[in-house]
Amino acid sequence: MSAPVGSPQQYWQANLRLLIICLIIWFVVSYGFGIILVEPLNSIQIGGYKLGFWFAQQGSIYVFVALIFYYAWRMNKYDREFHVHED
């Protein structure tokens, strides 16, 4: 087994940075697009539904699920980088 590349503090900082970025993206999509920018977005229609309505009802959920997969993928890369993966 090889020695860790970074310290546990660096691993935790990388984890927190990734988590904060994902939460900011989710906040912008759910609160920004679904509530604050709903009126301008409602002028655009996709599949017969107004875009602002779509973001408020489904878009933020889809983005959240995509962020979960991205977070898991990126954390697997961090785990390998810091030699804490479970193979």
Rosetta constraint file for C-alpha pairs under 8 A:
AtomPair CA 2 CA 83 HARMONIC 7.63 0.50
AtomPair CA 3 CA 83 HARMONIC 7.57 0.50
AtomPair CA 4 CA 82 HARMONIC 5.56 0.50
AtomPair CA 4 CA 83 HARMONIC 5.45 0.50
AtomPair CA 4 CA 84 HARMONIC 7.76 0.50
AtomPair CA 5 CA 81 HARMONIC 6.99 0.50
AtomPair CA 5 CA 82 HARMONIC 5.29 0.50
AtomPair CA 5 CA 83 HARMONIC 6.96 0.50
AtomPair CA 6 CA 10 HARMONIC 5.98 0.50
AtomPair CA 6 CA 11 HARMONIC 6.80 0.50
AtomPair CA 6 CA 82 HARMONIC 5.74 0.50
AtomPair CA 7 CA 11 HARMONIC 6.42 0.50
AtomPair CA 7 CA 82 HARMONIC 7.88 0.50
AtomPair CA 8 CA 12 HARMONIC 6.10 0.50
AtomPair CA 9 CA 13 HARMONIC 6.06 0.50
AtomPair CA 10 CA 14 HARMONIC 6.13 0.50
AtomPair CA 11 CA 15 HARMONIC 6.20 0.50
AtomPair CA 11 CA 78 HARMONIC 7.39 0.50
AtomPair CA 11 CA 82 HARMONIC 6.74 0.50
AtomPair CA 12 CA 16 HARMONIC 6.10 0.50
AtomPair CA 13 CA 17 HARMONIC 6.00 0.50
AtomPair CA 14 CA 18 HARMONIC 6.20 0.50
AtomPair CA 14 CA 78 HARMONIC 7.75 0.50
AtomPair CA 15 CA 19 HARMONIC 6.13 0.50
AtomPair CA 15 CA 75 HARMONIC 7.23 0.50
AtomPair CA 16 CA 20 HARMONIC 6.02 0.50
AtomPair CA 17 CA 21 HARMONIC 6.21 0.50
AtomPair CA 18 CA 22 HARMONIC 6.21 0.50
AtomPair CA 18 CA 71 HARMONIC 7.33 0.50
AtomPair CA 19 CA 23 HARMONIC 6.16 0.50
AtomPair CA 19 CA 71 HARMONIC 7.55 0.50
AtomPair CA 20 CA 24 HARMONIC 6.09 0.50
AtomPair CA 21 CA 25 HARMONIC 6.27 0.50
AtomPair CA 22 CA 26 HARMONIC 6.21 0.50
AtomPair CA 22 CA 67 HARMONIC 6.36 0.50
AtomPair CA 22 CA 71 HARMONIC 7.58 0.50
AtomPair CA 23 CA 27 HARMONIC 5.99 0.50
AtomPair CA 24 CA 28 HARMONIC 6.12 0.50
AtomPair CA 25 CA 29 HARMONIC 6.23 0.50
AtomPair CA 26 CA 30 HARMONIC 5.93 0.50
AtomPair CA 26 CA 60 HARMONIC 6.89 0.50
AtomPair CA 26 CA 63 HARMONIC 6.76 0.50
AtomPair CA 26 CA 64 HARMONIC 6.20 0.50
AtomPair CA 26 CA 67 HARMONIC 7.88 0.50
AtomPair CA 27 CA 31 HARMONIC 5.44 0.50
AtomPair CA 27 CA 32 HARMONIC 6.90 0.50
AtomPair CA 28 CA 32 HARMONIC 4.61 0.50
AtomPair CA 28 CA 33 HARMONIC 6.57 0.50
AtomPair CA 29 CA 33 HARMONIC 5.03 0.50
AtomPair CA 29 CA 34 HARMONIC 6.72 0.50
AtomPair CA 29 CA 55 HARMONIC 7.34 0.50
AtomPair CA 29 CA 59 HARMONIC 7.69 0.50
AtomPair CA 29 CA 60 HARMONIC 5.82 0.50
AtomPair CA 29 CA 63 HARMONIC 7.56 0.50
AtomPair CA 30 CA 34 HARMONIC 5.12 0.50
AtomPair CA 30 CA 35 HARMONIC 7.37 0.50
AtomPair CA 30 CA 55 HARMONIC 6.89 0.50
AtomPair CA 30 CA 56 HARMONIC 6.50 0.50
AtomPair CA 30 CA 59 HARMONIC 7.62 0.50
AtomPair CA 30 CA 60 HARMONIC 4.84 0.50
AtomPair CA 31 CA 35 HARMONIC 5.24 0.50
AtomPair CA 31 CA 36 HARMONIC 6.55 0.50
AtomPair CA 32 CA 36 HARMONIC 4.89 0.50
AtomPair CA 32 CA 37 HARMONIC 5.81 0.50
AtomPair CA 32 CA 38 HARMONIC 7.98 0.50
AtomPair CA 33 CA 37 HARMONIC 4.93 0.50
AtomPair CA 33 CA 38 HARMONIC 5.85 0.50
AtomPair CA 33 CA 41 HARMONIC 7.54 0.50
AtomPair CA 33 CA 52 HARMONIC 6.42 0.50
AtomPair CA 33 CA 55 HARMONIC 6.26 0.50
AtomPair CA 33 CA 56 HARMONIC 7.27 0.50
AtomPair CA 34 CA 38 HARMONIC 5.51 0.50
AtomPair CA 34 CA 52 HARMONIC 5.71 0.50
AtomPair CA 34 CA 53 HARMONIC 6.88 0.50
AtomPair CA 34 CA 54 HARMONIC 7.92 0.50
AtomPair CA 34 CA 55 HARMONIC 5.10 0.50
AtomPair CA 34 CA 56 HARMONIC 4.06 0.50
AtomPair CA 34 CA 57 HARMONIC 7.85 0.50
AtomPair CA 34 CA 60 HARMONIC 7.67 0.50
AtomPair CA 35 CA 52 HARMONIC 7.84 0.50
AtomPair CA 35 CA 56 HARMONIC 7.01 0.50
AtomPair CA 37 CA 41 HARMONIC 6.20 0.50
AtomPair CA 37 CA 52 HARMONIC 7.14 0.50
AtomPair CA 38 CA 42 HARMONIC 5.94 0.50
AtomPair CA 38 CA 51 HARMONIC 7.77 0.50
AtomPair CA 38 CA 52 HARMONIC 4.30 0.50
AtomPair CA 38 CA 53 HARMONIC 6.96 0.50
AtomPair CA 39 CA 43 HARMONIC 7.14 0.50
AtomPair CA 39 CA 52 HARMONIC 6.71 0.50
AtomPair CA 40 CA 44 HARMONIC 7.92 0.50
AtomPair CA 40 CA 52 HARMONIC 7.62 0.50
AtomPair CA 41 CA 50 HARMONIC 7.16 0.50
AtomPair CA 41 CA 51 HARMONIC 5.31 0.50
AtomPair CA 41 CA 52 HARMONIC 4.70 0.50
AtomPair CA 42 CA 50 HARMONIC 4.65 0.50
AtomPair CA 42 CA 51 HARMONIC 5.16 0.50
AtomPair CA 42 CA 52 HARMONIC 4.77 0.50
AtomPair CA 42 CA 53 HARMONIC 6.82 0.50
AtomPair CA 43 CA 50 HARMONIC 6.77 0.50
AtomPair CA 43 CA 51 HARMONIC 7.45 0.50
AtomPair CA 44 CA 50 HARMONIC 5.86 0.50
AtomPair CA 44 CA 51 HARMONIC 5.56 0.50
AtomPair CA 45 CA 49 HARMONIC 5.28 0.50
AtomPair CA 45 CA 50 HARMONIC 4.43 0.50
AtomPair CA 45 CA 51 HARMONIC 5.45 0.50
AtomPair CA 46 CA 50 HARMONIC 6.40 0.50
AtomPair CA 46 CA 51 HARMONIC 6.28 0.50
AtomPair CA 49 CA 53 HARMONIC 7.01 0.50
AtomPair CA 49 CA 54 HARMONIC 6.54 0.50
AtomPair CA 50 CA 54 HARMONIC 6.19 0.50
AtomPair CA 51 CA 55 HARMONIC 6.19 0.50
AtomPair CA 52 CA 56 HARMONIC 6.25 0.50
AtomPair CA 53 CA 57 HARMONIC 6.09 0.50
AtomPair CA 54 CA 58 HARMONIC 5.54 0.50
AtomPair CA 54 CA 59 HARMONIC 5.79 0.50
AtomPair CA 55 CA 59 HARMONIC 3.92 0.50
AtomPair CA 55 CA 60 HARMONIC 5.66 0.50
AtomPair CA 56 CA 60 HARMONIC 6.54 0.50
AtomPair CA 57 CA 61 HARMONIC 7.78 0.50
AtomPair CA 58 CA 62 HARMONIC 6.35 0.50
AtomPair CA 59 CA 63 HARMONIC 6.17 0.50
AtomPair CA 60 CA 64 HARMONIC 6.01 0.50
AtomPair CA 61 CA 65 HARMONIC 6.24 0.50
AtomPair CA 62 CA 66 HARMONIC 6.17 0.50
AtomPair CA 63 CA 67 HARMONIC 6.05 0.50
AtomPair CA 64 CA 68 HARMONIC 6.28 0.50
AtomPair CA 65 CA 69 HARMONIC 6.56 0.50
AtomPair CA 66 CA 70 HARMONIC 6.19 0.50
AtomPair CA 67 CA 71 HARMONIC 5.87 0.50
AtomPair CA 68 CA 72 HARMONIC 6.21 0.50
AtomPair CA 69 CA 73 HARMONIC 6.14 0.50
AtomPair CA 70 CA 74 HARMONIC 6.02 0.50
AtomPair CA 71 CA 75 HARMONIC 5.94 0.50
AtomPair CA 72 CA 76 HARMONIC 6.19 0.50
AtomPair CA 73 CA 77 HARMONIC 6.57 0.50
AtomPair CA 74 CA 78 HARMONIC 6.31 0.50
AtomPair CA 75 CA 79 HARMONIC 5.96 0.50
AtomPair CA 76 CA 80 HARMONIC 6.33 0.50
AtomPair CA 76 CA 85 HARMONIC 7.08 0.50
AtomPair CA 77 CA 81 HARMONIC 6.10 0.50
AtomPair CA 78 CA 82 HARMONIC 6.01 0.50
AtomPair CA 79 CA 83 HARMONIC 5.73 0.50
AtomPair CA 79 CA 84 HARMONIC 4.88 0.50
AtomPair CA 79 CA 85 HARMONIC 4.68 0.50
AtomPair CA 80 CA 84 HARMONIC 6.21 0.50
AtomPair CA 80 CA 85 HARMONIC 5.31 0.50
